[in-house]
Amino acid sequence: MLILSVGMPRAGSGWYYNLTHDLVAAAGGQDARQIRQRYHLERILTEVNCNIGALTLPRLTSVLLPSLLGNTFVIKAHAAPTPAALRVIQSGRLRAAYIYRDPRDALLSAYDNGQRALQKGRPNAFSHLTDFDKSLEFMRAYVRISDAWLAITPVLHTRYESLKDDYDLESGLLAAFLDLDPGDPRARPVIERYRPEAARQGQQGIHFNKGKAGRFRERMTIEQQEIMAREFATYLTRMGYAI
């Protein structure tokens, strides 16, 4: 079985991936990094979290092969679902879990992360977001991608704020989605390892700096907040975020 952990950027997607990956490994699955090396998928699954990039048919075919040979492992993406991905999901060969966040906080987090990287002299994927307009355009695209994932019924949908605030419930739902009882002795240590409060104790793999809901209200100007409210109004209302 191939598991896809997919998410909106700066929505705890690295944390979500690591939790998913380690739950699968605890249940008898394989370490995705070892699969990448064993099947020479370094050009397909990049970065530490085995990011597949675009969900094209050639890329999906490459990673499906090890799963068809009996390996269960987790890969990561931020990309939109494609017709090829939808076919594989519907066939039951790919199981996907998607995490999303208030796009206004995700926008601010992406901007901050990119600027910190620039200041350190190590530009990253967000460093081109040098002003509000560029950040807004960036997040517009990912809201459209979020809409696409949220429309797919077999996909598990997880709200980032809920994973932080009601971790036991949401981690339990994720474990159940992976056919693992959250009370299973194999699952409990993994769930404990990735508790949000563990970030303050230096636990690696949680991947959030502040993660505070509504932080955009403190950092963004009233005009910027009004622009985001207009741009994302439909999404915010549907997903239950206060405008």
Secondary structure, DSSP 8 states (H G I E B T S, - for coil): -EEEEEE-TTSSHHHHHHHHHHHHHHTT---HHHHHHHTT-TTTSBTTTTB--S--HHHHHHHHHHHHTT--EEEEE-S---HHHHHHHHHTSEEEEEEE--HHHHHHHHHHHHHHHHHTT---TTTT--SHHHHHHHHHHHHHHHHHHHT-TTSEEEEHHHHHHSHHHHHHHHHHHTT--TTSTTTHHHHHHT-GGGGGGT-TT---S---TTTHHHHS-HHHHHHHHHHTHHHHHHTT---
